[in-house]
Amino acid sequence: MAVGLGSFPVIPSISGVRFAAMEAGVKKANKKDVVVFELAEGSAVAGVFTQNQFCAAPVRVCREHLAKAKPRYLVINTGNANAGTGKSGMQNALLTCETLANLTGVALEQILPFSTGVIGEPLPVAKITKVLPDALASLTSEGWENVGRGIMTTDTLPKGSYRQVELSGVTVTIGGISKGAGMIRPNMATMLGYIFTDAAVDQLALQALLKDTTDQSFNRITIDSDTSTNDSCIAVATAQAANPVITDFTQGDGAVFAAAFLEVMQELAHAIVRDGEGATKFVTVEVKGAKIKSDATKTAFEIAHSPLVKTALFASDPNWGRILAVVGRAGVENLNVDTVSLSINGCEIAREGGRSPDYNEEAGQEAMNPAEIHIVVDLGAGEESDIVWTTDFSHEYVTINAEYRT
């Protein structure tokens, strides 16, 4: 039931990146569920991970390995999160890494494992390791949609994005894939996201860029306010394009690159919302006129998380009082309700804390009918603002999550 999510883009080959998607039967037969990425030696790799303290075993391993070595391979499985699995989960994550390291001749620490799927079930590691030789034999630099499908769980469509820009006369490509449809209120990134470029980017600069753009993309989306145990977002710069190494994103080539990188990140984040479980609406919640930015951020998230607001959105019901009620409980210190205004899809509904004299129910209904909704709340207290992207709550969302394990 994806909202405005188009067909998967034809992402160009990115020099220094090869991949393969295999069917291992981790959860279901005849489904691509194991993906391997091979990275050029010396690639800069950055990562951000879930802040859920009950993080999955592969997240713990990734953090440790990134701190020790430059990764050469990523191995991803769907159908099983390997979270809530205790010591055996760590052993299985490491065994996956060890098997791939032995097959490729790289150090154990140069393998990063990722898992997504059901929490609390033992990882069927033998199924994963069994397909690794065939995955290595199938590595290619074309067919990104295959790996996009290979990391899906409850997603209905694969998600990809890319941009190409010129840096000092050299064309560089930025491309990536993401997955996620439920358990989405990222507290760092999304459930899984991978962004690759053939540009030369300094390692520390890449890490800083990933963190900054994550805050402007994956950290501004929510489906159901639940932060996953497995959230991981990885950025890789292979340096194969041979552009001058980027260390500064405030000017010149660096600014051009950073702008394109953010576009890819936001497009991948928006795709997750558009494919949210049971979603029938893509909703932009913009809060402006805040005294401090945190007031705008928390108010936008409170609106996006409200079950009453989300169910009204599903019904296309202009029950705007629910939104004002959320604004009032969002925790904005010294909120002056007499300066608050509200509009939906350009229709002014509330002004100075009450119903706009120009508003009527027919206009409100027309504003709520489209599949894309833009809610704007102006607190009238300052110049700060923020934006969050979310979905409605439908009957289908309940069905998907009630039957997820069965």
N, C-alpha and C positions, 0 to 999 in steps of 0.2 A: 504494500500500500504506500510505496514511496511517493513523497510529495515533490514533484518537479525535479526529480533526480534523473537526469538524462542518461544516455548510453555511455559506456565506459570509453574514455578518450584513447586515441591511438598515441600512447606515450612513446617517444623515440627511444632508441637504444641509448644507454648512458655508459660511456666508456669506463671500464673498470668495475662494472656490475654485471654479474650473471646470476641466473636463478632457475629454479625448477619447482613444480608443484606436483605432488604425488598423492595417490589414494592408498592410505594405510589402514582404513577401517577403524580409526580410533573410536568413533562413536557410531557411524553409519557406513554401510557399504556403498561403493560407487560414488564417493564424494571426495574431492580433493581436500585433504586435511593436514598435509605436511608440506611445508615450504622451506627450501634452502636458498640462501643468498650467499654468493661468493664475492668478496671484495678485493680489489687490487691491493697488493702489498703496499703498506705505508699510508693507506687511506686514513683521514681524520674521521673519528667517530665520536659523536656526542649522544647523550641519553638523558631523559628525564623519566621518572618512575612514580608510581602511585605513592601517596602519603598515607594510605590505609595501613595501619600498623599490623594488620593481619595479612601482610603481603605474601604472595605466592612464592614457592621455592625458586622458580626461574627468575623472578625479580631479584631475589637475594643473590643468586649466582651472577646475574648480569652486572649488578652493582660491583661485586667483588672483582669480576674479570675485567671490567672497564678500567678499574683502578690499577690494574697490573700490566696490561698489555694492549697492543693495537689489534683489534678484532680483524679476523679474516673471513669468518663465516657466521651467519645467523641461521638458526634452525627454529622453526615455528610449527606448533601443532594446534589444531582446533579440536573441539569436542571434549576436552578435558583440561581444566585450569591448573591442575597440580597445585591447588591451594587448599589449606586445611588438611595437609597430608603428612605433617610432622617430619621426623627424620628420614623416613622412607622417601618422602617427596624430594628432599634435598639429594638423596642418593640417586634417585631416578633422573633428576635434572642433570646431575654431574655425569651419570652414565651415558646419557644422550650426548653430552659434550665430548666425553672420552671416546666414544665410538666414532664420532665425526672427526675428532682430532687424529685418531689412529688411521682413518681412511685417507686423510689429506696430508698428514705429515706436519701439521702445525701444532703449536703448544695448546694444551688444554684451555689455558686462559684466553686464547684467541677465538674461542667459540662462545657466542651469546645465545642462550636458549630462551624461548618465549612460549607460553601456553595460554589458551583461552578456552572457556567452556564450563562444564559443570564443576562446581566446587565440592571438595570433600571426597572425591573418588580417586583411588590409586591410579597413577599414570600408567597406561599400558605401554611401557617403554619398549618392550620387545617388538611391538608392531611398528613403532616409530623407527627404531634402529634398523629394522629389516629393510626398509625402503631407502635408506640413505645411500647405499651403493648405486642404485638405479637413479637416484636424484642427482648424484654427482656426474653420472654418465649422461644425464639429460640437460645439463646446464646450458642456458642460452641467454642471449641478451634481448630477445624479442618475445612478444606475447605477454605483456604485463597483466592483461585481464586474467590470465590463468592463475597468477599468484594472488591477484586481487580476490578471486573466488576461493583460493586455497586457504585464506585466513578468515573466511566468514563463519559466523555461528548462526544467530537468528536474523542476520542481515538478509534482505531480499535481493539485493543487488551488490556487485562489487563496486568499490569506490576508488577513483584515481584522479590525479590532476597533474598538470605539468606547465612549465613556462620555459621559454628560451629567450636569453638576452645576450647582448654583446658587451664584453668586458675587454677594453683595450684592443678592440678589433677581433677578438676571439669569441665565437658563439659558444655559450655554455648552456646546458640543460639542467633544469631542476624538475624532478618528477617523483611521485610517491603514491602510496596506497594507504588506506586506513580501513579499519573494521570497527563496528560497534552499532548497536541498535537498542540495547537495554543495559541496565546497571550503569547508566551514564550520568554522572555528575563529577567529571574529572577533577581531581585535585592535583593536577600536574599536566596530564595529557589526555589521551583517550584510551580505550581498552587496548588498541594496538595501532600504531602509526609508524610508517617508515618513509623517510624522505631522502632521496639520493641526488647528488649532483656530480658532474665531472669537473667542476671548478676546483681551483686550489684555494683552500681556506685554512687559516691557522686553527689548530686544535682548540685552543682556549677561546678564540673568537667564535668558533662554531658552537661551542657549548653555551656561550653567553647569548648568541643569536637564537638558538633553539629555546632556551628558557624564556627569553623575551617574547618571541613569537608564539610560544605555547600559551603564555598569559593572554595573548590577544586572539587566540583561536580556540584550541581545545579546552582551555580553562574558562571559556565563556560559553560553553554549551552545557545543556542539561536535558535529560529525558525524564528522569524519575527521582533525582536527588540522591541516588545511591552511587558511592565511589567504589569502583571495582578493586579487587585484590590484585589484579594483574596488569593494571594500566602501565603501558610502556610506549614511549615515543623515541625513535632513533633517527638521527641525521648522519649521513655519510657523505664526505667530500673526497672523491678519488684523486683529484689533481691531474687527471688525464688530459684536461683541456689546455694545460700549460699556460694559463693566464698568470699574471703577477699575483702572488699569494695575497689574499685579502686578510687584512688584520683590523680594519676600521670600517664600520658600516655607516658612518655619519656623512660621508662625502664620496664623490667620484664613483668608481666601479663598485665599491662596497655598498653605497647607498642604493645603486641600481639592483645589485644582487639581493640585498635585504628586502627591498620592496617586492621583488618577484617571489622570494622565499615565503614571505608573509601571505601573498596571494594564494600560493599552493597550500599552505597550512590552513588558511581560512576556508578554502574550497573543500579540503578534506574534512574539516570539522563540520561545515554546513551539510556535507553529504551524510554524515552520521545522523544529524537531526532530521534531515529529509527522509531518512530511512528508519526513523525511530519506530520501535515496536508499536504497531497498530496506529501509527500517526496518520491523521487526515489533514493536519495543518502544519505549516512551517511558520513559526512565530518569532518575530523580532521584538524584544522588550528593551526599549530605550528609556533610560532615566536621565534627565538633564536638570540643570538648575540646582545642583547640590552644592552645599558649602564645602564639603570635602569629598574626594572621589569614593572613599569607602562607603559613604552614605548612598551614592548612586549604585554602586556594585551590589550592596546587600539588599537594597530595595528591588533592584531588577531580578535578583535571584529569588527573593521571596515571592514575587509575582509569578515567576516562571515555575516555582515549585508548588504553588497553591493548588490542591486538588479541586477546590471549588472554581478557581479561574480556569483550570485546564479542562474540566468537564463542561463548563459554559462554552469554551472555545469549540469543543467537539460538537456541541449542539447548535453552534452559531447563534448563541443566545446573548444579546447585548445586555447582560446582567453586570453593568459596569460598577455597581456598588461593591461587588466582590473585590474589584481591583483597588478601589479607594480604601476598603477595609484592610487590605494587605499593606498598603502604603502606611497606614496608621499604626500597624503593629511591627513594622520592619526594623524598628530600633533606631530611627533617626532622632538624635538628641535635639530637643527644643524645636520639633517640627511645627511649623505654622501652617495649619491646614487651610487657612484662608488665602494662601498663595499657591495652592496646588491646582494644577490643571491636568486634564487627561484628554487624549485623542486616540482614535483607532482608525487606521487607514485614512488619515487625513480628516476624519469627521470629529470636530470638537464636541466632546461629550460633557466635560466638566470644566468649569472656570471659577477660579477663586474659591475653591473648596466645595462648590455645589454644582448642580445641573446647569449647563450652559443655556442661556435664554434662546439660543438658536437651534437647540437640539430637539429632535423628535424621534420617536421609537422606530419609525420607518427608515430614517437615515442610519440609525444605529444598527438595524437589522441588515441593511445593505452593506455596511462596513464590516460586519462579521461574517458575511457569506463566503468571501473568497478563501481559497486554500492557503493563501499567504497573508498573514496578519502582521501589521506593524503597530504595536502599542507604544505610545509616547506619554510619559509622565514627566511633568515639569514641576519640580519642588519649589521653584521660585525663591531660592535661598542663596544662589551663587552661580559659579561658572563651570563646575565640574560635572562630568557625565560618564556614563558607561553603557555598554550594550551586552545583552545576553540573548542567545538563541535557544529556542525550546520547541516543544510540540504540545498538542492537546492530549487528553486521556480518552481513549475510546474503549468500547466493549472488547475489541480485539486485543488491546494491551493486556487486559485482565486474563483473557483466554490464553494468550501466549505464555504468560508467566505462571499461570495456574497449572499448565500442562508441560512446562519446560523439561522436566526430567522424565516424563512419561510419553 
